[in-house]
């Protein structure tokens, strides 16, 4: 039976935030995602967004067509892009009388129990407000290798565990995990077997692929959080997914 006020961590990958025909954020996709999250909020859920897209937004601003190979240029793109990204969210959520709160994190924020507690306390306090949607990203404009979480799949899983979330929804550019016959796998109870189905590859702006998402599922499960992988290009089904339905791959790995 679905919980009446579930805390739901939603990870938006770059592949669902950018247009498929060029280097630009997809305005209509942002609108659809925000509408879906606002609907979840109206239903009583407590949504938390972990959003990629800063690098892509910055590349769009600078007219750069491919992800920069050098760290300084990439971080400059992220610094510019993060402000553009939050402006999108703030403008769109305002239509639903919702505020946004930005948290930018690095691996150091999870390095000790004390630092993790600070992050968890801040997030839980934000969720106590009725009209705030926390939006979280890795602090890519300053994070170097030893400070990086690595990708937002991992970040979302760690945050979901830290916040005691009820569900982690990894929204990506595919409807879920597919088997060898290219058919959707609706339920996974064995993560090792699921890993054998992974195909290599990531998008132009993406850091991780399906393998990274399965590792995030493992991290979430270790923290007592169930997870789902679903198509971010179909955000209208988000309410169904949280309620236990929808077209997706659902992971039931908890004892």
Backbone torsions as a table, in degrees:
resi	resn	phi	psi	omega
1	UNK	NA	127.3	-177.0
2	UNK	-62.2	144.8	176.8
3	UNK	-72.9	149.7	-176.5
4	UNK	-73.7	-33.1	179.6
5	UNK	-133.6	66.3	-177.9
6	UNK	-72.9	143.7	169.0
7	UNK	-87.6	120.9	-174.3
8	UNK	-121.3	119.0	175.8
9	UNK	-93.5	124.3	-176.3
10	UNK	-114.4	119.8	178.0
11	UNK	-100.6	121.0	177.5
12	UNK	-102.0	114.3	177.7
13	UNK	-81.6	158.6	179.7
14	UNK	-58.3	-33.0	-177.6
15	UNK	-63.6	-22.0	178.9
16	UNK	-102.6	-1.9	-179.2
17	UNK	-106.1	-11.6	-178.4
18	UNK	-114.0	153.6	178.5
19	UNK	-68.4	148.5	-179.5
20	UNK	-79.4	-12.9	-174.4
21	UNK	-106.2	11.7	-179.9
22	UNK	171.0	-179.2	-177.2
23	UNK	-88.3	87.9	-179.6
24	UNK	-164.4	149.7	171.7
25	UNK	-71.5	146.9	-175.8
26	UNK	-95.3	101.3	-176.0
27	UNK	-57.4	-45.5	-176.8
28	UNK	-66.6	-33.0	178.4
29	UNK	-68.6	-42.1	175.4
30	UNK	-58.3	-44.4	-179.3
31	UNK	-60.6	-43.4	-178.8
32	UNK	-67.4	-41.4	179.3
33	UNK	-65.3	-44.6	-179.9
34	UNK	-64.6	-41.1	177.3
35	UNK	-59.6	-42.0	179.9
36	UNK	-66.2	-41.2	179.1
37	UNK	-67.1	-40.9	177.3
38	UNK	-61.5	-36.9	176.4
39	UNK	-64.5	-40.7	175.4
40	UNK	-60.4	-44.3	180.0
41	UNK	-60.9	-43.9	178.8
42	UNK	-61.1	-32.6	-178.3
43	UNK	-75.5	-7.3	178.5
44	UNK	107.6	-5.8	178.0
45	UNK	-73.2	161.7	177.0
46	UNK	-114.6	93.0	-177.1
47	UNK	-80.5	142.1	171.5
48	UNK	-127.3	126.9	-178.6
49	UNK	-102.7	130.6	166.9
50	UNK	-109.8	109.5	-169.0
51	UNK	-113.8	125.5	166.2
52	UNK	-79.7	-174.4	172.7
53	UNK	112.6	-11.3	-178.1
54	UNK	-64.6	-45.1	-179.8
55	UNK	-61.8	-44.9	-180.0
56	UNK	-63.0	-40.7	179.4
57	UNK	-64.4	-40.5	178.1
58	UNK	-68.4	-40.1	176.9
59	UNK	-61.0	-39.0	178.0
60	UNK	-62.4	-43.1	-179.4
61	UNK	-63.4	-37.4	-177.7
62	UNK	-89.8	-6.8	-178.0
63	UNK	73.3	26.9	179.6
64	UNK	-89.6	130.9	-172.6
65	UNK	-93.3	-22.2	-179.3
66	UNK	-128.5	149.4	-179.1
67	UNK	-57.3	124.1	-176.9
68	UNK	-59.7	141.0	179.6
69	UNK	-84.9	-27.2	-178.8
70	UNK	-91.9	141.5	-171.8
71	UNK	-62.0	-42.1	-175.8
72	UNK	-62.2	-43.0	179.2
73	UNK	-67.3	-41.3	178.3
74	UNK	-61.7	-43.2	-179.6
75	UNK	-67.5	-35.2	175.6
76	UNK	-63.7	-41.6	176.4
77	UNK	-60.6	-43.2	-179.5
78	UNK	-65.3	-38.9	-179.5
79	UNK	-62.9	-44.1	177.7
80	UNK	-72.5	-43.4	-175.5
81	UNK	-66.1	-33.8	-178.3
82	UNK	-62.2	-38.0	178.6
83	UNK	-67.6	-39.7	177.9
84	UNK	-64.6	-42.1	-179.8
85	UNK	-59.9	-48.1	-178.6
86	UNK	-68.3	-31.2	176.6
87	UNK	-63.4	-41.8	175.2
88	UNK	-55.5	-53.2	-176.2
89	UNK	-63.5	-45.1	-177.7
90	UNK	-61.1	-44.9	-179.3
91	UNK	-62.8	-44.4	-176.1
92	UNK	-72.6	-43.2	-179.5
93	UNK	-68.4	-26.0	178.9
94	UNK	-60.6	-29.5	178.0
95	UNK	-62.9	-23.0	180.0
96	UNK	-106.5	18.1	-179.8
97	UNK	57.7	37.9	178.5
98	UNK	-118.3	143.1	176.0
99	UNK	-97.7	159.4	174.7
100	UNK	-118.1	148.1	177.0
101	UNK	-125.2	131.5	-177.7
102	UNK	-102.1	130.6	170.6
103	UNK	-124.1	123.5	175.8
104	UNK	-112.2	122.0	-170.9
105	UNK	-123.4	157.5	170.8
106	UNK	-128.4	175.3	179.8
107	UNK	-59.0	-29.5	-180.0
108	UNK	-61.8	-26.3	-180.0
109	UNK	-72.1	-10.9	177.3
110	UNK	-114.9	5.5	-169.8
111	UNK	-73.0	-29.2	-179.6
112	UNK	-130.9	161.1	178.3
113	UNK	-60.9	-38.2	-179.0
114	UNK	-65.1	-47.1	-179.9
115	UNK	-63.3	-41.8	178.8
116	UNK	-62.2	-38.1	-179.9
117	UNK	-63.9	-39.3	178.3
118	UNK	-61.0	-44.8	179.2
119	UNK	-62.5	-47.6	-179.7
120	UNK	-61.4	-41.4	180.0
121	UNK	-64.0	-42.7	179.3
122	UNK	-63.1	-45.7	-178.7
123	UNK	-63.4	-45.2	179.8
124	UNK	-64.6	-36.2	177.7
125	UNK	-65.4	-41.6	177.3
126	UNK	-60.2	-38.3	-178.7
127	UNK	-71.3	-14.0	176.3
128	UNK	-75.5	-20.6	176.0
129	UNK	-79.3	140.2	-174.7
130	UNK	-77.5	-16.9	-171.0
131	UNK	-125.5	27.5	-177.7
132	UNK	-120.0	132.4	174.1
133	UNK	-110.9	109.8	176.0
134	UNK	-69.5	133.5	177.1
135	UNK	-124.2	122.2	-168.8
136	UNK	-122.8	142.4	175.5
137	UNK	-146.5	161.1	170.9
138	UNK	-71.1	144.4	-179.2
139	UNK	-80.1	71.4	-172.3
140	UNK	-67.4	-19.3	-177.1
141	UNK	-74.3	-16.0	178.9
142	UNK	-126.9	-16.0	-173.8
143	UNK	-73.3	124.1	170.8
144	UNK	-100.4	179.6	-168.5
145	UNK	-51.3	-45.3	-175.2
146	UNK	-74.3	-12.4	179.6
147	UNK	-102.4	-10.0	-173.5
148	UNK	-77.6	137.9	168.8
149	UNK	-68.3	-38.0	175.0
150	UNK	122.4	-47.9	-179.9
151	UNK	-165.2	163.1	-176.0
152	UNK	-79.2	-15.1	170.9
153	UNK	-63.6	-49.6	178.9
154	UNK	-63.2	-44.4	-180.0
155	UNK	-59.6	-44.5	-178.5
156	UNK	-64.6	-37.7	179.3
157	UNK	-67.4	-41.9	179.7
158	UNK	-66.6	-39.4	177.8
159	UNK	-67.0	-41.1	179.0
160	UNK	-59.7	-42.4	178.0
161	UNK	-65.5	-43.6	-177.5
162	UNK	-64.5	-37.8	-177.5
163	UNK	-84.1	-5.3	-175.7
164	UNK	64.9	38.1	-177.0
165	UNK	-65.7	157.4	177.3
166	UNK	-88.4	-25.9	-176.2
167	UNK	-154.8	140.5	170.9
168	UNK	-112.2	123.8	178.7
169	UNK	-114.6	112.7	178.2
170	UNK	-94.4	105.4	-178.3
171	UNK	-93.3	126.2	-174.4
172	UNK	-137.9	-169.7	-174.5
173	UNK	-91.9	7.1	176.0
174	UNK	-127.4	159.1	-176.0
175	UNK	-74.0	-6.5	-179.3
176	UNK	150.7	-164.8	177.1
177	UNK	-76.2	135.2	179.6
178	UNK	-114.7	151.6	-179.9
179	UNK	-87.2	-174.0	-175.8
180	UNK	-64.2	-20.5	178.2
181	UNK	-96.6	14.7	178.4
182	UNK	65.4	26.8	176.6
183	UNK	-101.4	142.5	-179.5
184	UNK	-63.4	134.6	173.5
185	UNK	-94.1	108.2	-173.0
186	UNK	-76.3	-26.6	-176.3
187	UNK	-141.1	132.6	176.8
188	UNK	-122.2	126.1	175.0
189	UNK	-116.9	-9.9	-179.6
190	UNK	-126.9	104.2	-175.2
191	UNK	-69.6	-32.2	178.6
192	UNK	-63.7	-43.7	178.0
193	UNK	-65.7	-38.0	179.1
194	UNK	-64.2	-35.6	-178.6
195	UNK	-63.6	-27.4	179.2
196	UNK	-68.9	-15.6	-178.3
197	UNK	-92.0	-5.3	-174.1
198	UNK	-69.0	135.3	175.7
199	UNK	-109.5	142.1	-178.3
200	UNK	-69.3	158.4	172.8
201	UNK	128.2	147.8	174.1
202	UNK	-147.6	162.3	-176.3
203	UNK	-78.2	179.4	-178.2
204	UNK	-57.4	-40.7	-175.4
205	UNK	-102.7	-5.3	-172.5
206	UNK	-84.1	149.2	174.8
207	UNK	-95.7	-42.7	-176.1
208	UNK	-110.0	172.8	175.1
209	UNK	-130.0	-155.4	-177.4
210	UNK	-65.1	-34.9	179.0
211	UNK	-60.7	-41.7	178.2
212	UNK	-63.7	-38.3	179.5
213	UNK	-66.5	-37.7	178.0
214	UNK	-67.6	-34.5	174.8
215	UNK	-66.3	-36.7	176.0
216	UNK	-64.6	-39.9	176.1
217	UNK	-59.7	-42.1	179.1
218	UNK	-61.8	-44.8	179.0
219	UNK	-61.8	-44.6	179.2
220	UNK	-62.2	-44.6	-179.4
221	UNK	-61.1	-39.2	178.2
222	UNK	-63.2	-26.4	178.0
223	UNK	-93.6	8.0	177.6
224	UNK	83.2	21.4	-176.4
225	UNK	-114.6	128.3	174.7
226	UNK	-77.6	156.3	-174.2
227	UNK	-136.9	156.7	179.3
228	UNK	-139.2	141.8	168.9
229	UNK	-113.8	127.9	-174.7
230	UNK	-145.3	169.8	-177.2
231	UNK	-81.1	113.8	179.1
232	UNK	-72.5	-11.7	175.5
233	UNK	-82.7	0.6	176.5
234	UNK	-127.7	60.6	-174.8
235	UNK	-69.8	-14.2	179.4
236	UNK	-61.9	-19.8	-179.4
237	UNK	-91.6	7.0	-174.7
238	UNK	-59.1	-41.2	177.9
239	UNK	-61.3	-41.4	177.6
240	UNK	-62.0	-42.4	-178.5
241	UNK	-62.0	-46.4	179.9
242	UNK	-63.7	-31.4	179.4
243	UNK	-80.5	-4.7	177.2
244	UNK	108.0	3.1	-179.3
245	UNK	-115.0	-144.7	177.0
246	UNK	81.6	167.0	176.4
247	UNK	-92.2	111.5	-173.2
248	UNK	-171.2	176.4	167.5
249	UNK	-106.7	120.8	-178.5
250	UNK	-105.8	136.0	-177.6
251	UNK	-108.6	121.9	177.1
252	UNK	-117.2	87.1	-173.4
253	UNK	-114.5	-1.6	-175.6
254	UNK	-78.8	148.1	179.8
255	UNK	-67.6	NA	NA
